Each structure stands twice: as C-alpha cells, then as structure tokens.
Amino acid sequence: MSGAEAARAAGLAAFRASLAGDAPPEGLPAPLAALWWDAKGDWTRAHEAAQAGGDADSAWVHAYLHRKEGDLANARYWYARAGRSAASGALDDEWAAIAAAMLSR
C-alpha cells in the first residue's frame, strides 16, 4: 500500500469511527457531513447537507444520494454538475470512494 493509500485508509477509518457519535464532527465540510448523515441512515439530512454546498464535491454527493434514492435522471444531472461520469457499481463502494477522495485532500 502506498503512502497516499495508507493516508486515505486512515482518514476513512477515522471518518467511519466518527459515526458512533450523534452528530458529524465539528467543521466537517458540507459534502462529508452529507455522507456522514447518509451513513447514519438519515437521507433527508444528508440531502440538506449536500444542497448546502455549492461546489463539485457537494454535487458529487448529491448525485450519489439521488442514485441511492432511485432517481437516476436527477442523479445524472448532479453527476454532470460534478464533472463526473454516472456511477453504476455498488452504492457502498461509491460512498467509500467519495469519502476517501475527499478525505485525502
């Protein structure tokens, strides 16, 4: 495992560990807060957090959330806004990939 991969894995592990709490860690950017709420099973709060951000990362999470909801047309719109191709793999894998990408920056 490369250093970058190890750093991403450590960040993702800490992010997952934070799910034991009642609220996202303070100062978490909107797209990561959205993923946090999604992992806690609160799609509405996740969607609100994704909408709060106006950047490409927020659009990426917004796309994921609509794909998870089954609204594929809306998801495609948000993937395009994020500058990303629409995902087609397992939702859990996409969640982890998005979180790891954001945590590695």
Buried (B, 14 or more C-beta within 10 A) or exposed (E): EEEEEEBBBEBBEEBEEBEEEEEBEEEBBBBBBBBBBBBBEBBEBBBBBBBEBEEEBBBBBBBBBBBBEEEEEBBBBBBEBBEBEEBEEEEEEBBBBBBBEBBBE
